Amino acid sequence: MTTIDRPAATAGIAPAPDATDPAAARVAAQPRRGVLFWIARYLPAEISGTAAMVVAGLLATLWTDAAPLIALAALLGEIAGFYAVLAVTIYLEMVPVSATRRRALGKTGVLLVAEFGAAEVLDTLLVRPAALLLGIWLVPDPVWGMLLGKVAADIVFYAVAAGAFTITARTGLRDGRRTRRAAGVLT
């Protein structure tokens, strides 16, 4: 018996969500985000952040040989480059679902904090400085040491940030459902 001939319950096929259950319908309607989505979302910010990290780290080497100071300069450069691109990206996502540009700007700030707040605190205060410092100490070339530390820290960062993105999407913060529901447009 093929999958087509078998009942849905024994064929491993989930039944369609009940039309009367809004929670099930919302979950079913949400797109599954694959690797290409995450690459398209974060790659431009990563390129900008990485370039800013290397430039800031190399500029710091002109003044000092102290690995902690080089790592700090690299960290601050990466943060500036990364969030400059993401602020523009999120703002452009919010303009179509916001009543005014001012509201889109406010939503951009809220979403930056919601998506990256926890990840950034953990990353900035603990993971990235340690990873950059270890990379610079373990690898003789500071550029390769910074890049190695960056990749290690990024793995932890994106595990937290992707989870936060998913939560903001499911709660309606991204598409304006939450705002429309509060205004009485949605039930």
C-alpha positions as CSV (number, residue, x, y, z in Angstrom):
1,M,0.0,0.0,0.0
2,T,1.5,3.4,-1.0
3,T,1.3,6.6,1.1
4,I,-1.5,7.8,-1.2
5,D,-3.7,4.7,-0.4
6,R,-3.1,4.8,3.4
7,P,-5.1,6.9,5.8
8,A,-3.5,10.1,6.9
9,A,-2.9,9.0,10.4
10,T,-0.9,6.0,9.4
11,A,0.9,7.7,6.4
12,G,2.7,10.1,8.7
13,I,0.7,13.1,7.3
14,A,-0.5,15.6,9.8
15,P,-4.2,16.5,9.5
16,A,-5.1,20.0,8.3
17,P,-5.6,22.5,11.2
18,D,-9.1,23.0,12.5
19,A,-10.5,26.1,10.9
20,T,-12.1,27.0,14.2
21,D,-8.8,27.0,16.1
22,P,-7.0,30.3,15.4
23,A,-3.8,29.3,17.2
24,A,-3.4,26.3,14.9
25,A,-4.2,28.3,11.9
26,R,-1.6,30.9,12.8
27,V,1.1,28.3,13.3
28,A,0.2,26.6,10.0
29,A,0.2,29.9,8.1
30,Q,3.7,30.9,9.3
31,P,6.4,30.1,6.7
32,R,9.2,27.7,7.5
33,R,12.4,29.6,7.4
34,G,15.2,27.8,5.7
35,V,19.0,28.4,5.5
36,L,18.6,30.8,2.6
37,F,16.2,33.1,4.6
38,W,18.8,33.4,7.4
39,I,21.6,34.0,4.9
40,A,19.7,36.7,3.1
41,R,18.7,38.3,6.4
42,Y,22.0,38.4,8.1
43,L,24.8,38.2,5.5
44,P,24.8,41.9,4.5
45,A,25.1,42.9,8.2
46,E,27.8,40.2,8.7
47,I,29.8,41.5,5.8
48,S,29.6,45.1,7.1
49,G,30.3,44.0,10.7
50,T,33.3,41.9,9.7
51,A,34.8,44.7,7.6
52,A,34.4,47.2,10.4
53,M,35.8,44.7,12.9
54,V,39.0,44.1,10.8
55,V,39.5,47.8,10.1
56,A,39.0,48.8,13.8
57,G,41.2,45.9,15.0
58,L,44.0,46.8,12.6
59,L,43.8,50.5,13.4
60,A,44.1,49.5,17.1
61,T,47.4,47.6,16.3
62,L,48.9,51.0,15.1
63,W,48.7,52.2,18.7
64,T,49.1,49.0,20.8
65,D,50.2,45.4,20.9
66,A,47.9,44.6,23.8
67,A,45.5,41.8,22.7
68,P,42.7,43.0,25.0
69,L,42.7,46.5,23.5
70,I,42.8,45.1,20.0
71,A,39.9,42.8,20.8
72,L,37.9,45.6,22.3
73,A,38.4,47.8,19.2
74,A,37.4,44.9,16.9
75,L,34.3,44.3,19.0
76,L,33.2,47.9,18.9
77,G,33.8,48.1,15.2
78,E,31.8,45.0,14.5
79,I,28.9,46.2,16.6
80,A,28.7,49.5,14.7
81,G,29.0,47.9,11.3
82,F,26.5,45.1,12.0
83,Y,23.7,47.2,13.6
84,A,24.0,50.0,11.0
85,V,22.9,47.6,8.3
86,L,20.3,45.8,10.4
87,A,18.7,49.1,11.5
88,V,18.1,50.0,7.9
89,T,17.0,46.4,7.0
90,I,14.4,46.3,9.8
91,Y,13.2,49.8,9.1
92,L,12.5,48.9,5.5
93,E,10.6,45.9,6.7
94,M,8.5,48.0,9.0
95,V,7.6,50.9,6.6
96,P,4.9,48.8,4.7
97,V,3.2,47.6,7.9
98,S,3.3,50.9,9.8
99,A,0.9,53.9,9.6
100,T,3.7,56.5,9.6
101,R,7.5,56.5,9.2
102,R,7.8,57.6,12.8
103,R,6.0,54.5,13.9
104,A,8.2,52.4,11.6
105,L,11.2,54.0,13.3
106,G,9.8,53.2,16.7
107,K,9.1,49.6,15.7
108,T,12.6,49.3,14.3
109,G,14.0,50.1,17.7
110,V,11.7,47.7,19.5
111,L,12.5,44.9,17.1
112,L,16.2,45.5,17.3
113,V,16.0,45.1,21.1
114,A,13.6,42.2,20.9
115,E,15.6,40.3,18.3
116,F,19.1,41.0,19.4
117,G,18.9,42.3,23.0
118,A,19.5,39.0,24.9
119,A,22.0,37.8,22.2
120,E,23.9,41.0,22.3
121,V,24.2,41.2,26.0
122,L,25.5,37.7,26.2
123,D,27.7,38.2,23.2
124,T,29.2,41.6,24.1
125,L,29.8,41.0,27.8
126,L,31.0,37.4,27.7
127,V,31.2,35.3,24.5
128,R,32.7,37.6,21.9
129,P,35.4,39.3,24.0
130,A,36.6,35.9,25.2
131,A,36.5,34.4,21.7
132,L,38.3,37.4,20.1
133,L,40.9,37.4,22.9
134,L,41.5,33.6,22.5
135,G,41.7,34.0,18.7
136,I,44.3,36.8,18.9
137,W,46.3,34.9,21.5
138,L,46.2,31.5,19.8
139,V,46.8,32.6,16.2
140,P,50.0,34.6,15.4
141,D,48.3,36.8,12.7
142,P,45.8,39.2,14.4
143,V,43.5,39.3,11.4
144,W,43.1,35.5,11.3
145,G,42.8,35.4,15.1
146,M,40.0,38.0,15.0
147,L,38.2,36.1,12.3
148,L,38.5,32.8,14.1
149,G,37.2,34.4,17.3
150,K,34.4,36.1,15.4
151,V,33.1,32.8,13.8
152,A,33.1,31.1,17.2
153,A,31.2,33.9,18.8
154,D,28.7,34.2,15.9
155,I,27.6,30.6,16.4
156,V,26.4,31.4,19.9
157,F,25.0,34.8,18.9
158,Y,22.8,33.4,16.0
159,A,21.5,30.6,18.1
160,V,20.0,33.1,20.5
161,A,19.0,35.8,17.8
162,A,17.3,33.3,15.5
163,G,15.1,32.1,18.4
164,A,14.2,35.7,19.3
165,F,13.4,36.5,15.7
166,T,11.0,33.5,15.6
167,I,9.3,34.7,18.8
168,T,8.8,38.2,17.4
169,A,7.3,36.8,14.2
170,R,5.0,34.4,16.1
171,T,3.7,37.1,18.5
172,G,2.9,39.5,15.6
173,L,5.5,42.2,16.3
174,R,6.9,41.9,12.8
175,D,3.9,42.0,10.6
176,G,1.7,44.5,12.5
177,R,-0.8,42.0,13.7
178,R,-0.2,42.9,17.3
179,T,-0.8,46.7,16.5
180,R,-3.9,46.0,14.4
181,R,-5.3,43.6,17.1
182,A,-4.8,46.3,19.8
183,A,-6.6,48.8,17.6
184,G,-9.6,46.4,17.3
185,V,-9.0,45.7,13.6
186,L,-8.3,42.0,14.1
187,T,-10.3,39.7,16.5
